[in-house]
Amino acid sequence: MRFFCFLIATLFTLILYAQPVSVQEISVQTESFTTDHLGNLYTIEKNHIVKYNKNGEKLYFFSTNKYGKVTGLDVSNPYKILVFFSDFSTLLFLDNTLSLNGEPINMQQQGMEMTTLVASSYQNGIWLYDALQFRLIRLNENLSVTVNTPNLVQTTGINLQPTFMQEYNNLLFVNNPESGILVFDIFGAYIKTIPILQIKKFQPIENEILYVKENRFYRYHLKTLDIISEPLEKNSIDCRLEKQRKYLLTTQSVLLFDTSDNP
């Protein structure tokens, strides 16, 4: 009986801490990467974007020398990908083959003097962060303003220097490393701040916020507020989960793992 209990406990431990199976390694020294809900992977290197499928096969390539370095890439809608170049205050859209979709949009010409962050929004809208007036602005697909918040420093009492934002499930998450992740509704009303500090970006997925900090991969549950984490390899930079895949960015490559058998 003791042996049986020991065997069950051992099997449970092995399942709990089982490592995902490696699918592919992409040898690339990329500055950043992201994934979409279909499992596609996108790597960013200065003004170049490369798209891979969930098995690591290279699909499409986009590059431009007109606007400097890519500083924002939102693939929430993989058929209308938002690319932002903060140095030239310009954004453009790509289709699912990374081909240009429509004309580039200069935010200064739209009256937005200091746009530092952009994110895709519902019904082909766009969220902007105006660092000059500390406000969030939402444009619809015709570039008309539908949301224009008051000065957020004054309304929240928080010193804002956001580094990343993304809309997910009718909420806008804005990463402010010094205070945490600020949460707004789709009308720009401030809801709360999630106390996740000193990170550069995150991944909202289902009921969790995923992020990497101090060489560990964290999963913060939005409803229970539970946090679980696991160590990453020493040369790891970022990690994401998508479509039964785990994507691990290292200094030399992107590793793809199959997580379909994991609990």
VONULO-378054 format. One record per residue: residue in one letter; x, y, z of N, C-alpha, C in turn. Coordinates in steps of 0.2 Angstrom, whole numbers, padded with zeros to 4 digits, always signed. Layout:
AXYZXYZXYZ;...
//
This chain:
M+0004-0006+0000+0000+0000+0000+0004+0006+0000;R+0010+0006+0004+0014+0012+0004+0017+0013-0002;F+0019+0007-0005+0023+0008-0012+0018+0011-0017;F+0012+0009-0017+0007+0011-0022+0006+0019-0021;C+0005+0021-0015+0004+0028-0013+0010+0032-0016;F+0016+0029-0014+0022+0032-0017+0023+0033-0024;L+0020+0028-0028+0020+0028-0035+0016+0033-0038;I+0010+0033-0035+0005+0038-0037+0008+0046-0036;A+0011+0047-0030+0013+0053-0029+0019+0055-0033;T+0023+0050-0035+0029+0051-0040+0026+0053-0047;L+0021+0049-0049+0018+0050-0056+0015+0057-0056;F+0012+0059-0050+0008+0066-0050+0014+0071-0051;T+0019+0070-0047+0025+0075-0047+0028+0076-0054;L+0029+0070-0058+0032+0070-0064+0027+0074-0069;I+0020+0073-0068+0016+0076-0073+0015+0083-0072;L+0015+0085-0065+0015+0092-0063+0021+0096-0066;Y+0027+0093-0065+0033+0097-0067+0036+0094-0074;A+0032+0091-0078+0034+0089-0084+0036+0094-0089;Q+0041+0093-0092+0044+0099-0097+0040+0098-0104;P+0038+0103-0107+0035+0102-0114+0040+0100-0119;V+0038+0097-0124+0042+0094-0129+0044+0099-0134;S+0050+0099-0136+0053+0104-0141+0050+0102-0148;V+0048+0107-0151+0045+0107-0158+0051+0109-0163;Q+0053+0115-0162+0058+0118-0166+0062+0123-0163;E+0068+0125-0166+0072+0130-0164+0074+0134-0170;I+0072+0141-0169+0073+0146-0174+0079+0150-0172;S+0085+0149-0176+0091+0152-0175+0090+0160-0177;V+0089+0164-0173+0088+0171-0174+0090+0176-0168;Q+0094+0181-0169+0095+0186-0164+0090+0191-0165;T+0084+0191-0162+0079+0195-0163+0078+0200-0156;E+0077+0206-0157+0076+0211-0152+0070+0209-0148;S+0064+0207-0151+0058+0206-0148+0054+0201-0152;F+0049+0198-0149+0044+0194-0153+0037+0194-0150;T+0032+0192-0154+0026+0191-0151+0022+0185-0155;T+0016+0184-0153+0012+0178-0156+0005+0180-0156;D+0002+0177-0161-0006+0179-0162-0010+0173-0159;H-0016+0173-0159-0020+0168-0156-0021+0162-0161;L-0018+0162-0167-0018+0156-0171-0012+0152-0170;G-0007+0155-0166-0001+0152-0165+0005+0154-0169;N+0004+0159-0173+0009+0162-0177+0014+0166-0173;L+0020+0166-0175+0026+0169-0172+0029+0175-0176;Y+0030+0180-0173+0033+0186-0176+0039+0189-0173;T+0044+0189-0176+0051+0192-0174+0052+0199-0176;I+0055+0203-0172+0056+0210-0174+0064+0211-0173;E+0067+0214-0179+0074+0216-0178+0074+0223-0182;K+0075+0228-0178+0075+0235-0181+0069+0236-0185;N+0069+0237-0191+0064+0238-0196+0061+0232-0200;H+0063+0226-0197+0061+0220-0201+0056+0216-0196;I+0051+0213-0199+0047+0208-0196+0046+0202-0200;V+0047+0196-0196+0047+0190-0200+0041+0186-0196;K+0037+0183-0200+0032+0178-0198+0033+0171-0199;Y+0032+0167-0193+0033+0160-0194+0026+0157-0192;N+0025+0150-0194+0019+0147-0191+0021+0144-0185;K+0016+0140-0182+0017+0137-0175+0022+0131-0175;N+0024+0129-0181+0029+0124-0181+0036+0127-0183;G+0036+0133-0183+0043+0137-0184+0045+0137-0191;E+0040+0136-0196+0041+0137-0203+0041+0144-0205;K+0046+0147-0208+0045+0154-0210+0040+0155-0216;L+0036+0160-0215+0031+0162-0220+0032+0168-0224;Y+0032+0174-0220+0032+0180-0223+0037+0185-0220;F+0039+0190-0224+0044+0195-0222+0042+0202-0224;F+0043+0207-0219+0041+0214-0220+0047+0218-0218;S+0049+0223-0222+0054+0228-0221+0053+0234-0224;T+0055+0240-0220+0054+0246-0223+0060+0251-0220;N+0063+0255-0224+0068+0260-0222+0065+0267-0221;K+0059+0268-0221+0056+0274-0221+0055+0277-0214;Y+0054+0273-0209+0051+0276-0203+0055+0274-0197;G+0061+0271-0198+0066+0270-0193+0064+0263-0190;K+0065+0262-0183+0064+0256-0180+0057+0254-0178;V+0055+0248-0179+0048+0246-0176+0048+0246-0169;T+0044+0250-0166+0043+0250-0158+0037+0247-0156;G+0032+0246-0160+0026+0243-0158+0023+0238-0163;L+0021+0232-0161+0018+0227-0165+0012+0224-0162;D+0006+0225-0164+0000+0222-0161-0003+0217-0166;V-0003+0211-0164-0006+0206-0169-0012+0203-0166;S-0016+0207-0162-0022+0204-0159-0027+0202-0165;N-0027+0206-0170-0030+0204-0176-0025+0202-0181;P-0024+0195-0182-0019+0193-0187-0020+0195-0194;Y-0026+0197-0196-0028+0199-0203-0027+0207-0204;K-0026+0210-0198-0025+0218-0199-0020+0219-0193;I-0013+0219-0195-0008+0219-0190-0006+0227-0189;L-0005+0229-0183-0003+0236-0182+0004+0236-0181;V+0007+0241-0185+0015+0242-0184+0016+0249-0182;F+0020+0251-0177+0021+0258-0175+0028+0259-0175;F+0030+0265-0177+0037+0268-0178+0036+0275-0174;S+0038+0274-0167+0038+0280-0163+0042+0286-0165;D+0048+0285-0168+0053+0290-0170+0050+0295-0175;F+0045+0292-0180+0042+0296-0185+0035+0296-0183;S+0033+0294-0177+0025+0295-0175+0021+0292-0181;T+0023+0287-0184+0019+0284-0189+0017+0277-0188;L+0011+0275-0190+0008+0268-0189+0006+0266-0196;L+0006+0259-0197+0003+0256-0203+0000+0250-0202;F-0003+0247-0206-0007+0241-0205-0004+0236-0211;L-0003+0229-0209-0001+0224-0213-0007+0219-0213;D-0007+0215-0219-0012+0209-0219-0009+0203-0216;N-0012+0197-0217-0009+0191-0214-0003+0189-0218;T-0002+0192-0224+0005+0190-0227+0010+0195-0226;L+0009+0200-0222+0014+0205-0220+0014+0210-0226;S+0009+0211-0230+0009+0215-0235+0005+0222-0233;L+0007+0228-0235+0005+0234-0233-0003+0234-0235;N-0007+0236-0230-0014+0236-0230-0016+0244-0229;G-0017+0248-0234-0019+0255-0234-0013+0259-0233;E-0014+0266-0232-0009+0270-0232-0006+0271-0225;P+0000+0273-0224+0003+0274-0217+0000+0280-0214;I-0001+0281-0208-0004+0286-0204+0001+0290-0200;N+0002+0296-0201+0006+0300-0197+0002+0303-0191;M+0004+0302-0185-0001+0304-0179+0000+0311-0178;Q+0006+0314-0180+0006+0322-0179+0002+0325-0184;Q+0001+0322-0190-0004+0325-0194-0011+0325-0192;Q-0012+0320-0188-0019+0319-0185-0020+0323-0179;G-0015+0327-0177-0016+0331-0171-0013+0328-0165;M-0010+0323-0165-0007+0319-0159+0000+0321-0159;E+0002+0325-0155+0009+0328-0155+0014+0323-0152;M+0013+0319-0147+0018+0315-0144+0015+0308-0143;T+0013+0304-0148+0011+0297-0147+0017+0293-0146;T+0017+0289-0140+0022+0285-0138+0020+0278-0138;L+0014+0276-0138+0011+0269-0138+0005+0269-0142;V+0004+0263-0145-0002+0262-0149-0004+0255-0148;A-0011+0253-0149-0013+0246-0148-0019+0246-0152;S-0021+0240-0155-0027+0238-0159-0033+0238-0154;S-0039+0240-0157-0045+0240-0153-0050+0237-0157;Y-0056+0236-0154-0061+0232-0157-0064+0236-0163;Q-0067+0233-0167-0070+0235-0174-0065+0240-0177;N-0059+0237-0178-0053+0241-0182-0051+0247-0179;G-0053+0248-0172-0051+0255-0169-0043+0255-0167;I-0041+0260-0164-0034+0261-0162-0034+0265-0156;W-0030+0262-0151-0029+0266-0145-0022+0269-0145;L-0021+0276-0143-0015+0279-0143-0014+0282-0136;Y-0008+0282-0134-0006+0286-0128-0002+0292-0129;D-0005+0298-0127-0002+0305-0128+0002+0306-0122;A+0009+0306-0123+0013+0307-0117+0014+0314-0116;L+0012+0319-0120+0012+0326-0119+0006+0328-0114;Q+0000+0325-0115-0005+0327-0111-0008+0321-0106;F-0004+0316-0106-0005+0310-0101-0012+0308-0102;R-0014+0306-0108-0021+0304-0109-0021+0298-0114;L-0027+0294-0114-0028+0289-0119-0033+0292-0124;I-0032+0290-0130-0036+0292-0136-0038+0286-0140;R-0044+0285-0141-0046+0280-0146-0049+0282-0152;L-0047+0280-0158-0049+0282-0164-0053+0276-0167;N-0058+0277-0171-0062+0272-0174-0058+0271-0181;E-0061+0266-0185-0058+0264-0192-0057+0270-0196;N-0061+0275-0195-0061+0281-0199-0057+0287-0197;L-0053+0285-0191-0048+0290-0188-0052+0295-0184;S-0058+0294-0183-0062+0299-0178-0061+0297-0171;V-0061+0302-0167-0060+0301-0160-0066+0299-0156;T-0066+0293-0153-0072+0290-0149-0071+0291-0142;V-0064+0291-0140-0063+0291-0133-0057+0296-0132;N-0057+0301-0127-0052+0306-0126-0052+0307-0118;T-0048+0303-0115-0048+0304-0107-0045+0310-0105;P-0047+0312-0099-0044+0318-0096-0037+0316-0094;N-0033+0321-0091-0026+0320-0089-0026+0314-0084;L-0023+0308-0086-0023+0302-0081-0019+0303-0075;V-0013+0307-0075-0009+0308-0069-0014+0312-0064;Q-0018+0317-0066-0022+0320-0062-0028+0316-0059;T-0031+0312-0063-0037+0308-0061-0035+0301-0057;T-0029+0299-0059-0027+0293-0055-0022+0294-0049;G-0018+0300-0050-0013+0301-0045-0007+0297-0046;I-0006+0294-0052-0001+0290-0053+0004+0293-0058;N+0011+0293-0057+0016+0295-0061+0016+0291-0067;L+0014+0293-0073+0014+0288-0079+0020+0289-0083;Q+0023+0283-0085+0028+0282-0090+0027+0275-0093;P+0022+0274-0096+0020+0267-0099+0024+0265-0104;T+0025+0258-0104+0030+0255-0109+0026+0251-0114;F+0020+0249-0113+0016+0244-0117+0009+0244-0115;M+0005+0243-0120-0003+0242-0119-0006+0238-0124;Q-0011+0235-0121-0015+0230-0126-0022+0230-0123;E-0027+0230-0128-0034+0228-0127-0035+0221-0127;Y-0039+0219-0122-0041+0211-0122-0047+0211-0118;N-0052+0207-0121-0059+0206-0118-0062+0212-0115;N-0062+0217-0120-0066+0224-0118-0062+0227-0112;L-0056+0226-0111-0052+0230-0106-0046+0232-0110;L-0043+0238-0107-0037+0240-0110-0032+0240-0104;F-0026+0236-0105-0021+0235-0100-0015+0240-0102;V-0013+0244-0097-0007+0249-0099-0002+0247-0094;N+0004+0245-0096+0009+0244-0092+0013+0250-0090;N+0014+0251-0083+0017+0257-0080+0022+0254-0075;P+0028+0252-0077+0033+0249-0073+0033+0251-0065;E+0033+0257-0064+0033+0260-0057+0027+0258-0053;S+0022+0258-0056+0015+0257-0052+0012+0250-0053;G+0013+0247-0059+0009+0241-0061+0005+0242-0067;I+0001+0237-0068-0003+0237-0075-0010+0241-0073;L-0011+0246-0076-0017+0250-0076-0022+0247-0080;V-0028+0246-0078-0034+0243-0081-0039+0248-0083;F-0042+0249-0089-0047+0254-0091-0052+0250-0095;D-0058+0252-0095-0063+0249-0099-0063+0252-0106;I-0067+0250-0110-0067+0252-0117-0069+0259-0118;F-0071+0263-0113-0073+0270-0113-0068+0274-0110;G-0062+0271-0108-0057+0275-0106-0057+0276-0098;A-0062+0273-0095-0063+0274-0088-0058+0270-0084;Y-0054+0273-0079-0049+0269-0075-0053+0264-0070;I-0051+0258-0070-0054+0253-0065-0050+0251-0059;K-0044+0250-0061-0039+0247-0055-0032+0247-0058;T-0027+0246-0053-0020+0244-0055-0018+0237-0052;I-0016+0233-0057-0014+0226-0055-0006+0227-0052;P-0005+0225-0046+0002+0226-0043+0007+0222-0046;I+0009+0222-0053+0014+0219-0056+0019+0224-0058;L+0025+0224-0054+0029+0230-0055+0036+0228-0059;Q+0039+0233-0062+0045+0233-0065+0046+0227-0071;I+0041+0227-0075+0041+0223-0081+0041+0228-0087;K+0043+0225-0093+0042+0229-0099+0036+0228-0103;K+0033+0222-0103+0027+0220-0107+0024+0214-0103;F+0019+0212-0106+0015+0206-0103+0011+0203-0109;Q+0007+0198-0107+0003+0194-0112-0004+0193-0108;P-0009+0196-0110-0016+0194-0107-0018+0188-0111;I-0020+0183-0108-0023+0177-0111-0028+0173-0107;E-0034+0172-0109-0040+0170-0105-0040+0174-0099;N-0039+0171-0093-0040+0174-0087-0034+0176-0083;E-0028+0176-0087-0022+0177-0084-0018+0183-0087;I-0013+0185-0084-0008+0190-0086-0001+0186-0086;L+0002+0185-0092+0008+0181-0092+0014+0187-0093;Y+0020+0186-0089+0025+0190-0089+0032+0187-0087;V+0037+0190-0089+0044+0187-0087+0047+0193-0083;K+0050+0190-0077+0053+0195-0072+0059+0191-0069;E+0065+0194-0069+0071+0191-0065+0071+0184-0067;N+0071+0182-0073+0073+0176-0076+0067+0170-0074;R+0061+0173-0072+0056+0168-0071+0050+0170-0075;F+0046+0165-0076+0040+0166-0080+0034+0165-0076;Y+0030+0171-0075+0024+0171-0071+0018+0171-0074;R+0013+0168-0070+0006+0168-0073+0001+0171-0067;Y-0002+0177-0068-0006+0180-0063-0013+0179-0065;H-0017+0176-0061-0024+0175-0062-0028+0181-0060;L-0032+0183-0065-0035+0190-0064-0041+0189-0060;K-0044+0183-0059-0050+0182-0054-0048+0180-0047;T-0043+0175-0047-0041+0172-0040-0036+0176-0037;L-0032+0180-0041-0026+0184-0040-0020+0179-0038;D-0021+0173-0039-0015+0168-0038-0010+0169-0043;I-0004+0168-0041+0002+0169-0045+0006+0162-0045;I+0008+0159-0050+0012+0154-0051+0018+0156-0055;S+0024+0153-0054+0030+0154-0058+0034+0148-0059;E+0039+0149-0064+0043+0144-0065+0050+0147-0068;P+0056+0144-0066+0062+0147-0068+0063+0146-0076;L+0066+0151-0079+0068+0150-0086+0076+0149-0087;E+0078+0147-0093+0085+0146-0094+0089+0153-0093;K+0095+0153-0091+0099+0159-0089+0099+0164-0095;N+0099+0162-0101+0099+0166-0107+0093+0168-0110;S+0087+0167-0106+0080+0168-0108+0079+0175-0107;I+0075+0178-0112+0073+0185-0112+0065+0186-0111;D+0062+0181-0115+0054+0182-0115+0051+0175-0116;C+0045+0175-0114+0041+0169-0115+0034+0170-0116;R+0030+0166-0120+0023+0167-0121+0020+0160-0122;L+0014+0160-0121+0010+0154-0122+0004+0155-0128;E+0003+0150-0132-0002+0152-0137-0003+0145-0141;K-0010+0143-0141-0012+0138-0146-0008+0131-0145;Q-0008+0129-0138-0004+0123-0136+0004+0123-0138;R+0006+0129-0138+0013+0131-0139+0016+0135-0134;K+0022+0134-0132+0026+0138-0128+0032+0141-0132;Y+0033+0148-0132+0038+0151-0136+0043+0154-0131;L+0049+0152-0132+0054+0155-0127+0060+0158-0131;L+0060+0165-0130+0065+0169-0133+0072+0169-0129;T+0077+0167-0132+0084+0167-0129+0088+0172-0133;T+0094+0173-0131+0099+0177-0134+0101+0175-0141;Q+0100+0169-0143+0102+0166-0149+0097+0163-0154;S+0091+0162-0151+0086+0159-0154+0079+0160-0151;V+0074+0157-0155+0067+0156-0152+0065+0149-0152;L+0064+0146-0146+0062+0139-0145+0055+0138-0145;L+0052+0133-0148+0045+0132-0149+0044+0125-0145;F+0039+0125-0140+0038+0118-0137+0031+0117-0138;D+0029+0110-0138+0022+0108-0138+0020+0107-0131;T+0014+0110-0129+0012+0110-0122+0005+0106-0122;S+0003+0102-0127-0003+0099-0128-0004+0094-0122;D+0001+0091-0120+0000+0086-0115+0001+0088-0108;N+0003+0095-0107+0003+0098-0100-0003+0099-0097;P-0004+0099-0090-0010+0100-0087-0011+0107-0087;
//
